Amino acid sequence: MCSQGLQAIPADSGTSLQLVPIDDDPNGERRQRGEAGLAESVARLRDRLADPTKGDPLISLGEVLGWCYSLEEYHRKRLGWPAYNVLRASPDGETEAGLIYARGLFAHSLDASAGIVHHPPRMIQRGGVRTPYGPRDPRQRARVTMITGAVNAYVFKPLDDLPEPAQPERYRRDEFYRQRVADREIVGPLESAIDFLMGIA
């Protein structure tokens, strides 16, 4: 037995600890509560992205990531580490792993969600140069105005903009973050992670 009461089996795929399945939720009540918490936090996030007067979207993003982490831990314990890793070997599973990696870098911080997202600058063309011969003369530049992203345009930061982990990453979650999460608006990767977590049998 491990110190936390989890049964360990010898590692055979590069992990230092693999867990055998332990199902301490036979009626699925904890899972239902976790999935309901995730669904409600996603609904709040969507509302706040659409209308920031309803509350800070970053608070809701933190809630969503917290529920994703809790459900990941639940399924890893219930299925065992090897079986869970097999399931996670999908685009949606890798996206979820990348999100949890980034969340973990700020796990004990009050601004966890603010640390992994930003508003990218947006280039917006305003008008153009009108000529008597047509709407625009292609030889002359249009006026361009630089504005920051709208409140609903949060984007996950590039991996290189995140802090270094306290320990080297051993499970490629940093690469999953780079490939499937970084530089994307937040809704897409979150939907992929949620699809993965909600789809686990």
N, C-alpha and C positions, 0 to 999 in steps of 0.2 A: 504494500500500500504506500502511496505517496503521502506527503504531509497533509495534503488537502483532501485526502480520502479518495483519490482517483487511482484506478488500477493502471499500472504501467506494463507494457510488453516491450521486449527488446526492439530497438530501432532497426529498421531494415531499408530505409529510403532516405537516409541523410538527416533525419530529425533526431533530436536528442531524447525526445519523449513522445511516445505514441500512446493514445488512449484507447482502451477497449470500450465498446458501447456501454453506457450506464443510463438506463431510462428511469429517472426518478419522477416522471410526469406521465404516469400511465393513462390518465384520462385526457391529457392534452390541455389542461386548464391553463398552465403557465404559457404554453405556446400560443393559445388563443389570446391571452392577455397581451403578450408581446406583439403579436401581429396586429391586434386592435390599436395598441399604442403607436406602432409604426404607421398604420393607416391614418390615424387621427393627426399625428405630427406632420405627415405629408400634406394632408388637407390644409392644415394651418399654414404650412410653408407656401403652398400654392396661393392661398388667399392673400398672404402678406406680400408675395412677389407681385401679384396683380394690383394690390392696393396697400402700399406701405403705411397708410394711416391706421391699418388694423393691427400693426405691431412690427417689430423689427424682424425681417426675414432671417437674419443671422441667428437669432435665438431659436427659431424653428428649425434651421439647418442643424444646429447643435443637437436638438431633440431627435431629429431624423437619424443622424449619425450615431447617437447614443443607442437608439432602438436597434439599428443595424448591428452594432457591436454586440448588444445583449442577445439578439437572435443568433448571431454567428456562434457565440460561446455556447448557447443552448444546443444548437445542432452539432457542434463539435463534440460536446460531451455525450449527447444522445447517440450519435452515429459512430463515434470513435474517430480519432485523427486520420487514419489511413482512408477510411471510407469517405470522410468529409472532403479530404483533399482530392479524391477522384471526382467527386461531384463538382468541386470548384474549378476543375480543369475545363472551363467553358468561358466564352467571352463575358457573359454576365457574372460568373463566379470570379473571374480575374478582376473585373471592374469593382466588385464588392471588396475584394482583397486590397486593391489599391486605395479605395476610400478609407478602409479601416487602418491601413498603414499611415495615411496622412493624419487621420484623427488621432492615432496613437502618439504622434509627435507632439501633440498639444493636450494630451489626455488630462493633465492636472492643471490646466490653465483656464482662467475664466473667459478667455477670448479664443477658444479652440476653433470655432468655425470662422472667425474673422482672420485667423492665421493662415487658412488654406485657400481663401478666395480673394478676388480683387475685381475692380471695375476696369476693364481694359479701355484705353482711349479708342474712340470711334472716329473714323474719318467720314464726314458727311459733306457731300457736295451741295453747295448753296448756289443755285442759279448758274449763270454762265455769261459769256460775253456775247451779247446780241449784235448782229450786223444787219445791214439792210438787205442782205442776200439770203438770209435764213436765220433760224433760231440760234445757231452757234457757229462761230468760226473755229474749226478744229485746230487751227494754227495757234490759237491763243488759249491760255489756261483759264479754266473756270475758277471761280473763287471757292476755296475749300475752308471749312470751319472745323476745327478740332474740338470735340466735346467729349466729356467722359460718359461712360455707359450709364444707362438709366438704372433705377433701383433694381429692376427685374433682370438686369444683365450681369449678374454675378458670374464669374468664371473661375474655375479652379486654377490656382497658380501653377506655373511650371515647376517640375521637380527640383530644379536647381535653386528656386527661390524659397524652398522649404528648409527648415533647420536640419542639421545633421542628426541622425538618430543617436541615442546614447550608446547603442551597441550596433555592430554591423548587421544589416538585414540578411537573413539566411534563406528566406523563402521566396525571393524574387518579387515581393509585394511592391517594392520601389519601382521595379520595371513595369509591373502592371499599372501602377499609378501613372508613370510616364506615357505608356502606350494607350491607356483607355480612359484616363480621367483628366490629366493635365491639359490646360488650354481649352477646355470645353465648358459651355454654359452648364450650370449646376444640375438642371433638371434631367438631362439625358443620362449621365452616369448614375444619378440617384435612381431613376426608373429601372436601369439595368440591374442595379444591386437589389432593388426591391423585388423585381421579377425573379431573381435567383433565390432570394431568401423565402419568398412566399411559395415558390415552386418546389421546395424540398419536401419529399414525401415522408 
